[in-house]
Amino acid sequence: MPPGKVTSFPQAVKSEPHETVVTGIVEWPSKAVHDAGMPKVGEAMMAGFKDGTLREPPFDGIRIVMGEFEVLLDA
């Protein structure tokens, strides 16, 4: 995504010229599944870091932009 004139993802995360900004989305089937699953995701990631099966992510985690959304219209 090219930088915008006023605001954009690259500007929001202060990306360097050699960096690429990516976006992703996870859609959970329900809030109950989300609430039960997210702690398991965190636990699995921490276990992977501790036992060496998961490397550190190839990005600067301090610049992650996260959000949660509610469905307004499901057509």
C-alpha positions as CSV (number, residue, x, y, z in Angstrom):
1,M,0.0,0.0,0.0
2,P,1.5,3.3,-0.9
3,P,1.7,6.0,1.8
4,G,-1.2,8.4,1.8
5,K,-1.0,12.2,1.8
6,V,-2.6,12.6,5.2
7,T,-2.6,9.2,6.9
8,S,-2.1,5.5,5.9
9,F,-0.9,2.2,7.4
10,P,2.8,2.9,6.6
11,Q,2.5,6.2,8.4
12,A,0.6,4.7,11.3
13,V,3.4,2.2,12.0
14,K,6.3,4.5,11.0
15,S,7.5,2.0,8.4
16,E,11.0,2.4,7.0
17,P,11.6,2.4,3.2
18,H,12.9,-1.2,3.2
19,E,9.8,-2.5,5.1
20,T,6.5,-3.8,3.8
21,V,3.2,-3.2,5.7
22,V,0.8,-6.1,5.7
23,T,-2.7,-6.5,7.1
24,G,-4.6,-9.6,8.2
25,I,-7.9,-10.6,9.7
26,V,-9.2,-13.4,11.8
27,E,-12.9,-14.1,11.9
28,W,-14.2,-16.1,14.8
29,P,-17.5,-18.0,14.5
30,S,-18.8,-16.4,17.7
31,K,-17.8,-14.3,20.7
32,A,-17.9,-17.3,22.9
33,V,-15.4,-19.2,20.6
34,H,-13.2,-16.1,20.5
35,D,-13.2,-15.7,24.3
36,A,-12.3,-19.4,24.7
37,G,-9.8,-19.5,21.9
38,M,-7.7,-16.4,22.4
39,P,-6.1,-17.5,25.7
40,K,-5.2,-20.8,24.1
41,V,-3.5,-18.9,21.2
42,G,-1.4,-16.9,23.6
43,E,-0.5,-19.9,25.7
44,A,0.6,-21.8,22.6
45,M,2.7,-18.9,21.4
46,M,4.4,-18.6,24.7
47,A,5.0,-22.3,24.9
48,G,6.5,-22.3,21.4
49,F,8.9,-19.4,22.3
50,K,10.0,-21.2,25.5
51,D,10.6,-24.6,23.9
52,G,12.2,-23.2,20.7
53,T,9.7,-24.5,18.3
54,L,8.5,-20.9,17.5
55,R,10.9,-18.2,16.5
56,E,10.5,-14.6,17.4
57,P,8.2,-12.9,14.9
58,P,10.0,-11.1,12.0
59,F,8.5,-7.8,12.9
60,D,8.6,-5.1,15.6
61,G,5.6,-6.0,17.9
62,I,5.5,-2.6,19.3
63,R,4.2,-1.2,16.0
64,I,1.3,-3.7,15.6
65,V,-2.1,-2.1,15.2
66,M,-4.9,-4.3,16.6
67,G,-8.6,-3.8,16.7
68,E,-11.9,-5.6,17.4
69,F,-15.0,-5.1,15.3
70,E,-18.6,-5.9,15.5
71,V,-20.7,-7.0,12.5
72,L,-23.0,-4.1,11.5
73,L,-24.5,-5.8,8.5
74,D,-24.2,-9.5,7.4
75,A,-25.6,-9.6,3.9
